[in-house]
Amino acid sequence: MQAQALPGFRDFYPAEFALRAHILDAWRRVARRYGFEEFDGPPLESLELYTEKSGDEIVDQLYAFEDKGGRQVALRPEMTPTVVRMVAARANALKKPIRWFSIPQLFRYERQQRGRLREHFQFNCDIIGEAGPLADAEVIALALDVMRELGLGPDDVKVRLSDRRVLAILLRGAGVADDQLGQAYQTVDKIERTPRDRLEAHLAQAGLEPDATAGVFRVAGLRGWPAVSSALADVPGGTEAGEDLEQVIGALQAIGLGECVEGDVSIVRGLAYYTGVLFEVFDAKGAMRAICGGGRYDQLLASLGGVDLPALGFGMGDVVLGDVLKDKGVIPETPSSIDVFVVAVTPEDMPHALRLSRELRDRDLRVEYPLSHAAVGKQLKLANARRAPYAVMLGPDERALGNVVLRDLASGEQRTLAYDQVASELVDLVAGAAPPVGR
């Protein structure tokens, strides 16, 4: 039997791990700039936590089973139920608004396709306890700043912004009855990937008249805030329904991110618990799945946790984001695994190489040395394979004079230093505080 990873799961060799670390590090840096605190929860939760939120049909999409204690449990497929449970447990003690982020590994048993596996890492940011539209703008700005942190700008990614309240009032104005809204939402959500005749047939089965069906497609085609605002002005109560969305767009423009944002009421998000502003981040070409998606879920804490607090947030997975970075050519070079390789010229030099390695590691440098004696050329080949920028060479002649040879492995230039100077010199070189060797 040849062992291999299960379908939909990934092995992270050093190069793949470096890309994952690059993404996760960017997530953490940006979240902390926005004042968010990191948290985590257990990877295994009660199955009921997910069925209460999404219904029993979600079970087929989960890694769900009965544990040895007879409990029905599931590997977490998302983080929102966990954050709701944790906030509800300490709601009175937590200062509002709560700004939390997490980077869990999530699991779903579903069909694999590009951008979707059975496990992924996800960046989750939530603001809880604030109902105003500036909170919506804040989390959208955070998501866009992650894109900027990773080298993606307005020509690379776009935010498509909507609001459940806006979509609902426009659909009602188009002749859709309240009991038909659910079917209309599903149609709008599928409009870019399903033939129109099939969607029209579904709407007819739901009881929509031809004029209302045409109205659903007309509403779904609205793009840009001016078009959405004009349509709202023609519907009773429409202007008031669009106030929050207008303020979110205005705030993002004030922040300087307006060119990345497009009003688009076809963004529905499949989850029924969203109550207000919604958004998704896509690559500008629209060639891939959404990089990120989220919105306001003001009623979820009350229904799941018994605590009435407004809330909003988003999730951003590493799989699609990694594909976008590769497509745009902004993958960082594989980093060096060490800062310096200590070369022992002869076997007798090895104890001195060990001592120097320890001294350099005490200065927080990443150091490797030969674990068995080899020719100098072979040691330098290993140093280059590790992408080390520098090598320090210790031989009998250098030891006799209390010196070492410091070589810049990129240029091949080298110079002799006193033994007690090399640690400080390397610290400065690695930190970029001094010019390269020989310059």
N, C-alpha and C positions, 0 to 999 in steps of 0.2 A: 504494500500500500504506500502510495506517495502522499504524504501529508501536505495539505494546502489550506489556505484560508477558505472559510465558508462563503457561499455565494452572497454577494452584496456587502462583504466585509473586506477591510483593507489591511495589508501589511505596510508598515511605514519604515522602509529602509532609510538610512541617514539623509539622502537627498529629499525624499518625500517628507520625512519628519521635519527637515529644515523649512520646507514650504509651509507645513502646518504651523510650525512655531512662529514663522514670519507673520502669518495671518492672526494667530492667537495673541501674539505680542502687540500687534496693531490694535486689536480689539481692546485689550486692557489699557493701553496708553490713552486711547481716545475716551473711553468710558471714565477713566480717572480724571481727565481734564474737565469733564462735565460734572464732576462731583459725585459720581455713582460709586457705590460700595459693592464689593464682590461678595457673593454668597453661594452656597451649594446645598443640595439636598441629596437624599439617597437615590441610587439608580434603580432600586426596586420599590414600588409603591403598591398600595391596595388597588386592585382592578377597579373597584367601585369609584375611585377618584376620577377615572377616565370615562366610565360609562355614565356617571352622573352628569358630566359635562357634554359628552358627545353622543350618548345613546349606546345601546347594546351592539349596534352594527359595527362599532369601532373594534370590537374584540377580534374580528378576523384580520385586522391590520396590526395586531400587537403580538409581541412575544409574551403570551399570557399562559399561566399554568397554576396548579395547586401546589403550594409548598408543603414541606414535611409537617407543618403544624395545621394543615387543612385549610389554610387561607388562600383565597383567590388573589393572585398577585400578577403584576406585569412589569417588565422592564420599561422605564419611562420613555414614552414616544414624544413628549414635549415637556416644557418646563412650567407653563402657566398654571396648571393645577397645583403643582408643588409650591409655587410662590404664593398662591392664594391660601393654601393650607397653612403655610408658615406665617404669613401676615395675620391671618385670622387668629392664630394661637397667641399672638402678642400685640394685637391691634392697639390696645390702650396704651401700651408702653412705648410704641414706636413713634418717633417724631415725624410729623407729616410736613410736606410730602416726602414719601419714601422714594429714594432713588437707588435701585438695586440693579446689579447685572450679574449674570452667570454665564459660564461656558461649559455646559454639560455635554456628555456624549449621549446621544439619543438613538433609539432603536424602533424600527417599524418593519413588520413583515409584509412587504408589498413588492409589486413588480419593479424590477430594476430597469432604469433607463438613464440616458445621459442627464447628469445633474441630480440623480436620485438613487441612493443606495439604501441598504437596510440598516446602516448606521452612519452617523455623521456627528461632527461637533457643531454646536450652534451657539451663537452669541445672542443672548437674551437681555434686553434692557426694559425695565418697567418703571413708570412713575405712578405711585399710588397715593391718593389723598388730595389730588388737584384736579378740578373740573374745567379750568379755563383753557382756552385754545393755545396759549403760549406753551403749555405742557406738550401739546401735540407737535407744535413747531420745534420744540426742544429735542424730542426723540427723533424726529425726521432729520434735523440738522446733525444730530449725533451720527445717524446712519450715513449721511452724506460725507461727514468728516472722516469716517472710516474709509470710504472710497478714496478721498483725497490723500489720506495717510498712506494708502497702498499704491498711489500713483495714478488714480483714475479720476478724470475730470468731466466737465460737462459734455465733451465730445464722446465720452466713453459710456456714461451711465445717466439715466434719467429716473426721476421719481414721478410715478403716476399717482395722482392724489384724488381721492373721492370722499364721499360722506354718505353713510347709510340713510341719514335723514333727507339729504338732498335727492338721492336716487328714489327714495320712497315717494316723496311729494311730486317728483316729476313723473313717475310711473302712474300715480293716481291721476295726475292731470292729463295723462294720455289715455285714461279710461280703464286702468287696471284696478279691479276691486281689491279690498284688503285681503280677502281670502285667496287671492291669486298672486299676491306679491311674492310668495316663496318660489313659485314656479317661474315668475318673471326674473327674480334674482338669479336663479339657476341658468336661465337662458342668457342673460347678460354676461354671466361668468364664463359661459362656454362659447360666446359669440365669435371669438377669434380662431377657434379650433374645430368648429362643428359646422357642417353645411347649413345654410339658411333654411332650406326646405325641411330638414329634420327638426330644426328648432321651431319653425312655424307649426309643424304638426303637433309637437308637444304642447305648444301654447293653445292650440285649438282643442286638444284633449282636456286641457285645464279649464276650458270654457271661455277663453278670450275671444271677443269678436274681432273680425278682420282689422277694423280701425285701431283697436287697442293693440293688436299684434304689431301693426305697422308702427304704432307709437313706441312700443318697446325697442324696436330697432332704431328708431329716430333718436330716442333718449340715449341709447348705448353708443351712438355715434358722436355725441357731443365731445369736443376736444377744446381745451383751453378755458381759462376762467371767463373771458368775455362771452363765449358761447354759452357756457353753463349759466352765467349770471343773467343773460338775456332770456334764456328759457325759463329760469326761475321767476323772472318779472312777469311772465304771462300766466303764472299759476297762483291762485289764492294762497297766501302764506309762504310763498316760495322765497321771497327776499329774506324773511326772518329765518327760514330754514337754512339758508346759505351763509348766515352771518359768521358762524364759527369757521367754515371753510375759507371764507374770504379773509378772515383775520389770520389764519394759519399761513395762507399764501403771502399775505402782506408781511408777516413776521419773517418768513424765509427770505423774502426780497430784502428786508432791512438788514438781515444777517449777511447778505451777499451771496445767497445760494439760489436766487430766483431763477437763473438760467438753467438750473438742473430740474426745475419743477414744471410739471404739466398737469392741469386739471383734466381728469378723465373719469367720468362716472361709470365706465365699464369695469372699473376695479371694484369687485364685490367682496372678495375673500370668501371662501366657502364656509367658514365657521359662523354659525348662527348667532354667537354671543356678541358680535360686534354691534355697537350702538351709535357710533358717530363717525368721526374722521377715520379714513382708511388710506393706506398707501402701500405701494410696492415699488421696489427699485429693480430696474431692468438694465441690461446692456443696451446702449443706444440703438443698436441695429435690431433689437428684439429677436435675436437669434437663439436665445437661451431661456431657460426657466427664470422665474424671478430670483434675484439674488437675495432679496430681503422682503419681508412683508409684515404688516402689523396694523394696529389701530386701537380705537378706544373701546373698552369693554366695561362700562360703568356698572353693570348689574351682576357681573360674574361673582364678585366677592360676596354679595348678599345671597346669591343662589347656592354657592358651594360652601362658603365659609360662615355665613350668617352675620357678616359684617358689612354694613352699607358704606362703601367707600368708592369713589370714582377711581378709575384706573385706565391705563393705556400702556402699550408696549409693542415690541417687535421681536422677531427672530430672524437671524441671518446665518445660513449654513455655510460650512467651509467647502462643500463639494462644488456648487455652482460658482462660488467666488473664486476658488482655485482655477476653475476652467476659464473664467473671464480674465484672470491675471495672465494665464498662459496665452490666451487668444490675443491679448493686447501687448504681449511681450514685455510685461513689467515684473517678471519673476526675478528675484534677486539671484546673483551668482551664489553657488553653493559656498558657504563660508568655510574658512579654514578651521580645522579641528584643533589646532594648536597655534601658539604664538611663536614658539621657539623650539628647535630640536637641538639637544645637547649631544655633540659628537665626541665619542671617546676614541682617540686615534689608535691606542694600543690597549690590550687587556689591563695593563697596569694603571691606565688612566680611569678605569671604570669607577673605583671608589670616589675619586674626585668629581666625576660626572654626576654621581648620585648625590653627593653633597651639594653641588651647584644646583641641581634640579630641585632639591628641597628648598634651597634659599630663594630660587625664582618663584616656585609655587607659593611660598610664604608671602611673596609680593603680589599675589593674585594673577600671575601669569600662567598660561596653559602650556605645559611642558611635556615633551616626550624624549626618551633616550633609548638606545638600543638595549633590548632585553637579553641579547646574546651578542657576542663580539662579531663584527663584520667589517669588511673593508670600508674605508671612508667614503668611497664612491657609492657603495650600496646604501650606506646610512643617509647620504644626501639624497639619493633617489627616494628613499622612504619619506624624508622630510618634504620633498616636493610633492609626493603623493598625498601627504597630509595637508598640502597647501600652506605650509608654514612660511611666513615671510622672512624669518631669520633662523640662522644656525649659529651656535656657539661651539667652537672646536677646542678641545683640550688634548694636547699631546705632551710628550716628555720635554720638549724644548720650552713650551709655554709654561709648564709647571715649574721648571727650573728658574724661570724669571718672574714667576708670580703673575703671569699674563693669561689671556685667552684670545682667540681670534673670533671676531664677530663678522659674519658674512650675511650680506643682503642677498637672499636667494633669487629675487627677481632680476637684479642687475648683475649679480656675480661679483660685485665689489666687496672688498673686505678690508678690515683694519684691525690692529692689535690694541687691546685695552688692558688696563690693570684689572686683575681678578675682582678687586673690591669695587670697581666702577661699573661692571657689566650689568648688574641688576638694575641700578638706577637708570642706566642708559636704555635698557630694553623697556622699562616701564614708560619712559618718555616716548620712545619710538612707537610702541604699540598704541599709546594714547594719542599719537599724532602731534605731540608737543615739540618734537624735534624733527629736522629734515632727515630723510633716509640716509642710511650708511653711505659714505663716500660723496655726499653732496653738501 
